[in-house]
Amino acid sequence: MAEKTFATAINCMDGRVQLPVIHWMQERYGTEYIDMITEAGPTKFLLEGSEDQLAAVKTKIGISVDKHGSGVVAVVGHYNCAGNPVDRDVKAGQIKESVELVKSWGFKVDAIGLYVNDQWEVEVITE
């Protein structure tokens, strides 16, 4: 039996964005499972979180990478986010900054930035 494959998403807790991100990542990366690390307004959380909060995210990424073999981490922002209610252009900038932060943590993965628009479609912000 083939080993199951994983990817990781740092995503909003908003249930509207879960399935679009899961389906997009499964299709794009050929992965079966997407490990979800969720927060309300994940880009704001990453950019403004305390050291302890960021350490918790790093630990979760480490589990996904080291135990599940995840090869990609997506940072996701979305339209109409209650936890980070800023417009798309600001959110896109936050996504890019958040991806750079994740890259700086040194995990051996690809880090990408995604935006879920008002049609609940995934758009690539940065790869």
C-alpha positions in Angstrom: 0.0 0.0 0.0 1.3 3.4 -1.0 2.2 5.9 1.8 -0.3 8.8 2.2 0.9 12.2 1.3 0.5 15.4 3.2 0.7 19.2 2.7 0.1 21.9 5.4 -2.0 25.0 5.4 -1.9 27.8 8.0 -5.5 28.8 7.4 -8.3 30.8 9.0 -10.7 29.0 11.3 -13.5 30.2 9.1 -15.2 27.1 7.8 -16.0 28.6 4.4 -12.3 28.5 3.4 -11.4 25.0 4.6 -12.7 22.9 1.6 -11.6 25.3 -1.1 -8.0 25.2 0.3 -8.1 21.5 0.8 -9.3 20.7 -2.7 -6.9 23.2 -4.3 -3.9 21.8 -2.5 -4.9 18.2 -3.2 -5.2 19.0 -6.9 -2.1 21.1 -7.2 0.3 19.0 -5.1 -1.3 15.5 -5.5 -1.6 15.2 -1.8 -4.2 13.2 0.0 -4.3 15.0 3.3 -3.9 18.6 4.3 -2.8 19.3 7.9 -4.7 22.5 9.0 -3.2 24.9 11.5 -6.1 27.4 12.1 -6.3 30.8 13.7 -8.8 33.6 13.3 -7.0 35.9 10.8 -3.9 33.8 10.3 -1.8 36.4 8.6 -2.4 38.9 11.4 -1.7 36.2 13.9 1.6 35.3 12.3 2.7 39.0 11.9 1.5 40.2 15.3 1.6 37.1 17.5 3.7 36.7 20.6 6.8 34.5 20.7 4.8 31.8 22.4 2.0 31.9 19.8 4.6 31.7 17.0 6.4 28.9 18.8 3.2 26.9 18.8 2.7 27.3 15.1 6.3 26.3 14.5 5.8 23.1 16.6 2.7 22.2 14.5 4.5 22.8 11.3 7.3 20.6 12.6 4.9 17.8 13.3 3.4 18.0 9.9 6.9 18.1 8.2 8.7 15.6 10.4 5.9 13.1 11.2 3.7 13.4 8.1 6.3 14.3 5.5 4.6 17.5 4.4 6.6 19.2 1.6 4.6 22.4 1.3 3.2 25.0 3.7 0.5 27.4 2.5 -0.3 30.6 4.3 -3.9 31.5 3.5 -5.9 34.7 3.8 -9.4 35.3 2.6 -12.2 37.6 1.7 -14.5 38.8 4.5 -12.2 37.6 7.3 -13.7 38.5 10.7 -10.4 38.0 12.5 -8.5 40.3 10.1 -10.9 42.6 8.3 -8.7 44.3 5.9 -9.0 44.7 2.1 -7.5 42.4 -0.4 -4.4 44.4 -1.2 -3.5 44.7 2.4 -4.2 41.0 2.9 -2.0 40.1 -0.1 0.9 42.1 1.4 0.4 40.3 4.8 0.3 36.9 3.0 3.6 37.7 1.3 5.2 38.8 4.6 3.8 35.8 6.4 5.3 33.4 3.7 8.7 35.1 4.2 8.4 34.6 8.0 7.6 30.9 7.5 10.5 30.5 5.1 12.8 32.1 7.7 12.0 29.3 10.2 14.1 26.9 8.1 11.8 24.1 7.4 12.7 22.1 4.3 9.4 22.8 2.5 8.1 25.1 -0.2 6.1 28.0 1.4 3.4 29.6 -0.7 0.7 32.2 -0.2 -2.9 31.8 -1.1 -6.0 34.0 -1.0 -9.6 32.8 -1.1 -11.7 35.3 -2.9 -15.4 36.3 -2.7 -16.3 33.4 -4.9 -14.5 31.0 -2.5 -11.9 30.3 -5.2 -8.2 30.0 -4.4 -5.8 32.5 -5.9 -2.0 32.2 -5.7 -0.4 35.3 -4.2 3.2 34.0 -4.0 5.0 30.7 -4.7 
